[in-house]
Amino acid sequence: MIDLNDIYRKEILEAEKSNYKTRFLRGKSLYEWAIIWFKTDNDTFFDLYGFNFNPHEYEDLYEIARRNVYPEEYRE
């Protein structure tokens, strides 16, 4: 059975993803920072970029980036 809530959620996340790709912080989009954050640990991120970043501080950014970094968990 198709879950319409899941379909709507995916559409919402895609729209928000576009929004985060156009919002910038220190020369990169928030989406790019979130992807980098997922691929490094906090200490390494700070050592490389000189600041802390937490995608949880932005609505749905954590989930959007996680879906990109770990797509196999979200396959249908």
SELOMI-223231 format. One record per atom (N, C-alpha, C, O): atom name; x, y, z; residue in three letters. Coordinates in pm, 1 decimal. Each point is the difference from the previous one (the first is absolute). Layout:
N
+------+----------+----------+----------+------+
: site :        u :        v :        w : code :
+------+----------+----------+----------+------+
:   CA :        X :        Y :        Z :  ALA :
...
+------+----------+----------+----------+------+
end
This chain:
76
+------+----------+----------+----------+------+
: site :        u :        v :        w : code :
+------+----------+----------+----------+------+
:    N :     83.7 :   -119.0 :      0.0 :  MET :
:   CA :    -83.7 :    119.0 :      0.0 :  MET :
:    C :     88.0 :    125.2 :      0.0 :  MET :
:    O :    101.3 :      5.7 :     69.7 :  MET :
:    N :   -140.0 :     91.2 :   -146.4 :  ILE :
:   CA :     75.1 :    124.9 :    -10.5 :  ILE :
:    C :    -38.1 :     91.3 :    115.6 :  ILE :
:    O :   -117.8 :     23.9 :     26.4 :  ILE :
:    N :    219.6 :     26.3 :     41.8 :  ASP :
:   CA :    -22.0 :     92.1 :    110.7 :  ASP :
:    C :     11.6 :    142.3 :    -54.0 :  ASP :
:    O :    109.1 :     45.7 :    -33.9 :  ASP :
:    N :   -223.7 :     24.5 :     26.3 :  LEU :
:   CA :      0.4 :    134.9 :    -54.2 :  LEU :
:    C :     81.7 :     96.0 :     85.9 :  LEU :
:    O :     60.1 :     93.8 :    -52.4 :  LEU :
:    N :    -57.2 :   -116.0 :    182.5 :  ASN :
:   CA :     80.7 :     85.6 :     87.4 :  ASN :
:    C :    147.4 :     -9.5 :    -36.8 :  ASN :
:    O :     71.4 :    100.3 :      2.7 :  ASN :
:    N :    -25.9 :   -219.8 :    -37.0 :  ASP :
:   CA :    139.8 :    -18.7 :    -39.9 :  ASP :
:    C :     28.5 :     72.1 :   -131.7 :  ASP :
:    O :    106.2 :     60.1 :    -16.1 :  ASP :
:    N :   -198.6 :    -65.9 :    -76.1 :  ILE :
:   CA :     16.1 :     68.3 :   -128.9 :  ILE :
:    C :      4.7 :    150.7 :     21.1 :  ILE :
:    O :     85.4 :     68.2 :    -56.8 :  ILE :
:    N :   -176.4 :    -16.0 :    138.1 :  TYR :
:   CA :     -1.4 :    144.1 :     27.8 :  TYR :
:    C :    127.7 :     42.6 :     71.7 :  TYR :
:    O :     54.7 :    106.7 :    -27.7 :  TYR :
:    N :     -7.9 :   -189.7 :    119.2 :  ARG :
:   CA :    122.4 :     31.0 :     74.7 :  ARG :
:    C :    119.1 :     10.5 :    -95.7 :  ARG :
:    O :     81.7 :     91.3 :     12.7 :  ARG :
:    N :    -71.5 :   -182.8 :   -106.7 :  LYS :
:   CA :    108.9 :      3.8 :    -98.6 :  LYS :
:    C :     -6.3 :    127.4 :    -83.0 :  LYS :
:    O :    103.1 :     61.4 :    -27.6 :  LYS :
:    N :   -223.6 :    -21.3 :    -12.5 :  GLU :
:   CA :    -15.2 :    122.2 :    -78.6 :  GLU :
:    C :     39.9 :    122.7 :     80.8 :  GLU :
:    O :     64.9 :     90.6 :    -52.3 :  GLU :
:    N :   -102.7 :    -87.5 :    177.5 :  ILE :
:   CA :     36.2 :    111.3 :     88.4 :  ILE :
:    C :    150.8 :      6.6 :     16.3 :  ILE :
:    O :     59.1 :    107.6 :     -9.1 :  ILE :
:    N :      3.5 :   -222.1 :     33.1 :  LEU :
:   CA :    145.4 :     -2.4 :     17.7 :  LEU :
:    C :     72.8 :     43.9 :   -126.3 :  LEU :
:    O :    102.2 :     68.0 :      8.9 :  LEU :
:    N :   -152.1 :   -105.1 :   -125.8 :  GLU :
:   CA :     62.6 :     43.7 :   -125.7 :  GLU :
:    C :     -9.4 :    151.5 :    -14.9 :  GLU :
:    O :     95.9 :     64.1 :    -42.8 :  GLU :
:    N :   -209.9 :     -6.9 :     77.6 :  ALA :
:   CA :    -15.5 :    145.3 :     -7.4 :  ALA :
:    C :     93.6 :     69.3 :     98.8 :  ALA :
:    O :     61.9 :    101.0 :    -33.2 :  ALA :
:    N :    -51.9 :   -155.1 :    153.6 :  GLU :
:   CA :     89.0 :     58.8 :     99.9 :  GLU :
:    C :    146.3 :    -17.1 :    -39.9 :  GLU :
:    O :     82.6 :     86.7 :     28.5 :  GLU :
:    N :    -50.5 :   -197.1 :    -93.6 :  LYS :
:   CA :    136.5 :    -23.0 :    -47.1 :  LYS :
:    C :     42.1 :    111.9 :    -94.8 :  LYS :
:    O :    111.3 :     51.8 :      9.9 :  LYS :
:    N :   -199.8 :    -14.9 :   -101.0 :  SER :
:   CA :     28.7 :    109.8 :    -91.7 :  SER :
:    C :     23.6 :    129.2 :     77.1 :  SER :
:    O :     88.0 :     78.5 :    -35.6 :  SER :
:    N :   -164.9 :    -56.2 :    139.4 :  ASN :
:   CA :     16.1 :    118.9 :     83.6 :  ASN :
:    C :    137.2 :      0.8 :     67.8 :  ASN :
:    O :     67.4 :    102.9 :      2.3 :  ASN :
:    N :    -26.7 :   -215.8 :     52.1 :  TYR :
:   CA :    128.8 :     -7.2 :     69.1 :  TYR :
:    C :    118.6 :      6.7 :    -96.7 :  TYR :
:    O :    110.9 :     35.1 :     40.6 :  TYR :
:    N :   -133.1 :    -67.9 :   -165.8 :  LYS :
:   CA :    106.9 :     12.1 :   -100.0 :  LYS :
:    C :     23.4 :    145.8 :    -39.4 :  LYS :
:    O :    103.4 :     32.2 :    -58.5 :  LYS :
:    N :   -197.4 :     55.4 :     89.6 :  THR :
:   CA :     13.7 :    141.0 :    -36.2 :  THR :
:    C :     27.7 :     89.8 :    120.2 :  THR :
:    O :     12.8 :    121.4 :    -15.5 :  THR :
:    N :     -3.6 :   -178.8 :    133.8 :  ARG :
:   CA :     35.2 :     77.2 :    120.8 :  ARG :
:    C :    145.5 :    -30.3 :     34.0 :  ARG :
:    O :     38.8 :   -115.9 :     14.6 :  ARG :
:    N :     40.1 :    220.6 :     -2.5 :  PHE :
:   CA :    144.5 :    -17.4 :     14.6 :  PHE :
:    C :     51.6 :     43.8 :    136.3 :  PHE :
:    O :    -53.9 :     90.3 :     64.1 :  PHE :
:    N :    160.2 :   -157.6 :    -22.6 :  LEU :
:   CA :     71.6 :     30.8 :    123.6 :  LEU :
:    C :    147.6 :    -21.8 :    -28.6 :  LEU :
:    O :     40.5 :   -110.5 :    -36.1 :  LEU :
:    N :     39.0 :    213.1 :     51.5 :  ARG :
:   CA :    144.7 :     -9.7 :    -19.6 :  ARG :
:    C :     39.5 :    -63.7 :   -133.3 :  ARG :
:    O :     90.0 :    -83.8 :     -5.5 :  ARG :
:    N :   -157.3 :    124.0 :   -100.1 :  GLY :
:   CA :     38.9 :    -41.0 :   -134.4 :  GLY :
:    C :    -57.0 :   -130.3 :    -51.9 :  GLY :
:    O :     24.4 :    -35.0 :   -115.4 :  GLY :
:    N :    -99.3 :    -37.9 :    195.9 :  LYS :
:   CA :    -62.8 :   -124.8 :    -44.8 :  LYS :
:    C :   -147.6 :      4.4 :     36.5 :  LYS :
:    O :    -40.1 :     70.9 :     92.3 :  LYS :
:    N :    -39.8 :   -146.6 :   -165.0 :  SER :
:   CA :   -142.4 :     -6.3 :     34.5 :  SER :
:    C :    -16.5 :    -80.6 :    129.2 :  SER :
:    O :     84.9 :    -81.9 :     35.2 :  SER :
:    N :   -194.4 :    106.7 :     33.5 :  LEU :
:   CA :    -28.3 :    -76.9 :    121.6 :  LEU :
:    C :     -8.9 :   -149.0 :    -31.6 :  LEU :
:    O :     39.8 :    -83.8 :     80.9 :  LEU :
:    N :    -91.8 :     51.7 :   -197.6 :  TYR :
:   CA :     -7.1 :   -139.6 :    -43.5 :  TYR :
:    C :    140.0 :    -60.2 :    -11.9 :  TYR :
:    O :     23.3 :   -111.7 :     46.2 :  TYR :
:    N :     69.7 :    184.6 :   -107.5 :  GLU :
:   CA :    137.3 :    -49.6 :    -13.1 :  GLU :
:    C :     64.9 :    -20.1 :    136.7 :  GLU :
:    O :     66.5 :   -100.9 :     23.3 :  GLU :
:    N :    -86.2 :    198.1 :     67.9 :  TRP :
:   CA :     56.9 :    -14.7 :    134.5 :  TRP :
:    C :    -56.9 :   -123.8 :     69.5 :  TRP :
:    O :     72.9 :    -71.9 :     68.3 :  TRP :
:    N :   -201.2 :     47.4 :    -85.4 :  ALA :
:   CA :    -62.1 :   -116.3 :     64.8 :  ALA :
:    C :     57.7 :   -131.0 :    -53.6 :  ALA :
:    O :     22.4 :    -93.6 :     76.8 :  ALA :
:    N :      1.7 :     86.3 :   -206.5 :  ILE :
:   CA :     59.1 :   -120.4 :    -59.9 :  ILE :
:    C :    140.5 :    -19.9 :     55.1 :  ILE :
:    O :     36.8 :   -111.1 :     38.3 :  ILE :
:    N :     41.4 :    218.2 :    -34.1 :  ILE :
:   CA :    136.3 :     -8.3 :     54.6 :  ILE :
:    C :     -5.2 :    -42.9 :    146.1 :  ILE :
:    O :     79.7 :    -83.2 :     43.3 :  ILE :
:    N :   -172.5 :    139.2 :     31.9 :  TRP :
:   CA :    -14.4 :    -33.0 :    141.6 :  TRP :
:    C :    -25.3 :   -150.3 :     18.3 :  TRP :
:    O :     56.8 :    -62.0 :     90.0 :  TRP :
:    N :   -141.0 :      4.2 :   -174.2 :  PHE :
:   CA :    -28.0 :   -143.2 :      9.5 :  PHE :
:    C :    122.0 :    -85.5 :    -32.1 :  PHE :
:    O :     14.9 :   -110.0 :     53.1 :  PHE :
:    N :     71.5 :    160.3 :   -139.3 :  LYS :
:   CA :    114.5 :    -79.3 :    -44.0 :  LYS :
:    C :    123.6 :     17.7 :     88.1 :  LYS :
:    O :    102.2 :    -64.5 :    -23.8 :  LYS :
:    N :   -110.0 :    151.0 :    124.9 :  THR :
:   CA :    112.0 :     19.2 :     92.3 :  THR :
:    C :    -51.7 :     -7.8 :    142.5 :  THR :
:    O :   -120.9 :     -2.6 :     22.9 :  THR :
:    N :    212.5 :     -1.2 :     72.6 :  ASP :
:   CA :    -44.3 :     11.3 :    138.6 :  ASP :
:    C :     12.8 :    146.3 :     42.4 :  ASP :
:    O :     59.2 :     80.5 :    -71.8 :  ASP :
:    N :   -114.3 :    -46.2 :    187.6 :  ASN :
:   CA :     -2.7 :    139.3 :     44.3 :  ASN :
:    C :    138.8 :     60.9 :     13.5 :  ASN :
:    O :     22.4 :    113.2 :    -42.8 :  ASN :
:    N :     70.5 :   -186.6 :    101.3 :  ASP :
:   CA :    135.7 :     52.8 :     18.3 :  ASP :
:    C :     68.5 :     27.5 :   -132.9 :  ASP :
:    O :     62.9 :    104.3 :    -17.6 :  ASP :
:    N :    -75.0 :   -196.8 :    -75.1 :  THR :
:   CA :     61.0 :     18.3 :   -131.4 :  THR :
:    C :    -64.5 :    116.1 :    -73.7 :  THR :
:    O :     69.2 :     80.0 :    -63.0 :  THR :
:    N :   -200.3 :    -70.4 :     70.7 :  PHE :
:   CA :    -69.4 :    111.5 :    -64.0 :  PHE :
:    C :     53.9 :    132.5 :     53.8 :  PHE :
:    O :     32.0 :     90.5 :    -77.1 :  PHE :
:    N :    -22.3 :    -79.8 :    208.3 :  PHE :
:   CA :     50.5 :    123.9 :     60.3 :  PHE :
:    C :    144.7 :     26.7 :    -40.8 :  PHE :
:    O :     35.7 :    113.5 :    -31.6 :  PHE :
:    N :     47.4 :   -217.3 :     32.3 :  ASP :
:   CA :    140.8 :     17.1 :    -39.3 :  ASP :
:    C :     13.1 :     48.5 :   -144.9 :  ASP :
:    O :     86.0 :     82.4 :    -30.9 :  ASP :
:    N :   -171.4 :   -133.9 :    -56.9 :  LEU :
:   CA :      6.7 :     37.2 :   -141.5 :  LEU :
:    C :    -57.5 :    138.3 :    -28.3 :  LEU :
:    O :     56.4 :     75.7 :    -79.0 :  LEU :
:    N :   -169.2 :    -42.3 :    143.5 :  TYR :
:   CA :    -74.4 :    119.9 :    -38.0 :  TYR :
:    C :     -2.4 :    109.7 :    106.9 :  TYR :
:    O :    -40.2 :    112.7 :    -29.0 :  TYR :
:    N :     82.3 :   -143.7 :    150.9 :  GLY :
:   CA :     11.3 :    101.7 :    103.9 :  GLY :
:    C :   -129.2 :     43.4 :     65.4 :  GLY :
:    O :     -3.7 :    102.3 :     68.4 :  GLY :
:    N :   -102.6 :   -178.6 :    -88.4 :  PHE :
:   CA :   -125.5 :     29.5 :     69.2 :  PHE :
:    C :    -79.7 :   -128.5 :     15.1 :  PHE :
:    O :     25.1 :    -98.4 :    -69.5 :  PHE :
:    N :   -120.2 :    100.3 :    159.9 :  ASN :
:   CA :    -87.3 :   -115.2 :     19.6 :  ASN :
:    C :   -126.0 :     19.4 :    -83.6 :  ASN :
:    O :    -49.7 :    111.5 :    -16.1 :  ASN :
:    N :      0.3 :   -221.0 :    -35.7 :  PHE :
:   CA :   -122.2 :      2.0 :    -79.6 :  PHE :
:    C :    -88.6 :   -113.5 :     47.9 :  PHE :
:    O :     48.3 :   -110.1 :     26.5 :  PHE :
:    N :   -177.3 :    136.4 :    -15.3 :  ASN :
:   CA :    -94.0 :   -102.5 :     42.7 :  ASN :
:    C :   -125.6 :     10.4 :    -86.5 :  ASN :
:    O :    -76.3 :     95.4 :     14.9 :  ASN :
:    N :     53.0 :   -191.2 :   -104.9 :  PRO :
:   CA :   -118.1 :      7.2 :    -86.2 :  PRO :
:    C :   -131.9 :    -11.2 :     76.2 :  PRO :
:    O :   -105.5 :     32.5 :    -54.4 :  PRO :
:    N :    110.1 :    -77.9 :    179.2 :  HIS :
:   CA :   -121.9 :     -5.8 :     81.1 :  HIS :
:    C :    -55.9 :    139.5 :     27.8 :  HIS :
:    O :   -117.4 :     14.0 :     34.2 :  HIS :
:    N :    200.4 :     88.7 :    -48.5 :  GLU :
:   CA :    -43.4 :    137.2 :     27.1 :  GLU :
:    C :    -89.0 :     56.4 :   -111.3 :  GLU :
:    O :    -58.6 :    107.1 :     15.6 :  GLU :
:    N :     48.6 :   -178.8 :   -127.0 :  TYR :
:   CA :    -80.2 :     44.1 :   -114.5 :  TYR :
:    C :   -107.4 :   -104.9 :    -26.5 :  TYR :
:    O :     28.8 :   -119.4 :     -8.3 :  TYR :
:    N :   -151.1 :    165.2 :     -4.7 :  GLU :
:   CA :   -112.2 :    -91.7 :    -14.7 :  GLU :
:    C :     19.1 :    -97.7 :   -115.8 :  GLU :
:    O :     16.4 :     41.2 :   -114.8 :  GLU :
:    N :    -18.4 :   -168.7 :    145.2 :  ASP :
:   CA :      7.8 :   -112.0 :    -95.6 :  ASP :
:    C :    133.8 :    -15.2 :    -72.2 :  ASP :
:    O :     15.0 :    -92.3 :    -80.0 :  ASP :
:    N :     82.1 :    179.1 :    105.4 :  LEU :
:   CA :    127.7 :     -9.9 :    -71.1 :  LEU :
:    C :     72.3 :   -129.4 :     34.6 :  LEU :
:    O :     62.2 :    -60.3 :    -87.4 :  LEU :
:    N :    -68.6 :     16.7 :    210.8 :  TYR :
:   CA :     63.8 :   -125.2 :     40.0 :  TYR :
:    C :    -54.5 :   -115.8 :    -83.7 :  TYR :
:    O :     76.7 :    -79.3 :    -54.6 :  TYR :
:    N :   -208.1 :     70.3 :     45.0 :  GLU :
:   CA :    -62.1 :   -110.1 :    -75.0 :  GLU :
:    C :     30.1 :      9.5 :   -149.7 :  GLU :
:    O :     24.2 :   -101.6 :    -65.2 :  GLU :
:    N :    -25.7 :    222.4 :     11.4 :  ILE :
:   CA :     28.9 :     19.4 :   -141.9 :  ILE :
:    C :    141.3 :    -48.3 :    -32.2 :  ILE :
:    O :     20.1 :    -75.3 :    -95.3 :  ILE :
:    N :     76.6 :    118.5 :    174.2 :  ALA :
:   CA :    139.4 :    -39.5 :    -24.4 :  ALA :
:    C :     19.3 :   -150.0 :     23.7 :  ALA :
:    O :     71.6 :    -66.3 :    -74.9 :  ALA :
:    N :   -134.6 :     14.4 :    177.5 :  ARG :
:   CA :     13.4 :   -142.7 :     31.4 :  ARG :
:    C :    -51.6 :    -85.9 :   -115.1 :  ARG :
:    O :     59.7 :   -102.3 :    -33.4 :  ARG :
:    N :   -169.0 :    143.7 :    -26.3 :  ARG :
:   CA :    -54.9 :    -73.3 :   -115.3 :  ARG :
:    C :     96.9 :     -0.1 :   -117.4 :  ARG :
:    O :      2.7 :    -95.1 :    -78.1 :  ARG :
:    N :     76.7 :    200.5 :     65.2 :  ASN :
:   CA :     97.7 :      6.4 :   -108.3 :  ASN :
:    C :    121.9 :    -85.2 :     31.0 :  ASN :
:    O :     50.2 :    -69.8 :    -88.1 :  ASN :
:    N :     -2.3 :     74.1 :    209.9 :  VAL :
:   CA :    121.1 :    -73.7 :     37.2 :  VAL :
:    C :    -27.1 :   -149.4 :     12.8 :  VAL :
:    O :     86.7 :    -81.5 :    -31.8 :  VAL :
:    N :   -205.3 :     44.8 :     77.8 :  TYR :
:   CA :    -36.6 :   -141.7 :     18.1 :  TYR :
:    C :   -126.5 :    -34.2 :    -78.4 :  TYR :
:    O :   -101.4 :    -35.2 :     60.3 :  TYR :
:    N :    104.9 :     44.6 :   -192.5 :  PRO :
:   CA :   -123.2 :    -20.7 :    -79.2 :  PRO :
:    C :    -56.1 :   -141.3 :      9.1 :  PRO :
:    O :   -120.1 :    -19.8 :    -18.1 :  PRO :
:    N :    205.5 :    -79.0 :     45.8 :  GLU :
:   CA :    -49.5 :   -138.2 :      5.8 :  GLU :
:    C :   -104.0 :    -19.2 :    109.2 :  GLU :
:    O :    -82.8 :    -90.6 :     -9.7 :  GLU :
:    N :     84.8 :    172.9 :    112.6 :  GLU :
:   CA :    -97.7 :    -10.7 :    108.3 :  GLU :
:    C :   -136.4 :     50.8 :    -41.6 :  GLU :
:    O :    -99.0 :    -27.4 :     67.8 :  GLU :
:    N :     91.4 :    101.5 :   -178.7 :  TYR :
:   CA :   -124.5 :     62.0 :    -41.1 :  TYR :
:    C :    -51.6 :    -52.2 :   -132.7 :  TYR :
:    O :    -89.6 :     59.6 :    -59.8 :  TYR :
:    N :    145.3 :   -169.9 :     13.5 :  ARG :
:   CA :    -49.3 :    -59.7 :   -124.1 :  ARG :
:    C :   -140.3 :    -53.3 :     20.4 :  ARG :
:    O :    -37.9 :    -42.4 :    109.1 :  ARG :
:    N :    -36.6 :     45.8 :   -215.9 :  GLU :
:   CA :   -138.0 :    -51.0 :      7.9 :  GLU :
:    C :     -6.2 :   -143.7 :    -39.4 :  GLU :
:    O :   -107.7 :    -59.6 :      0.7 :  GLU :
+------+----------+----------+----------+------+
end
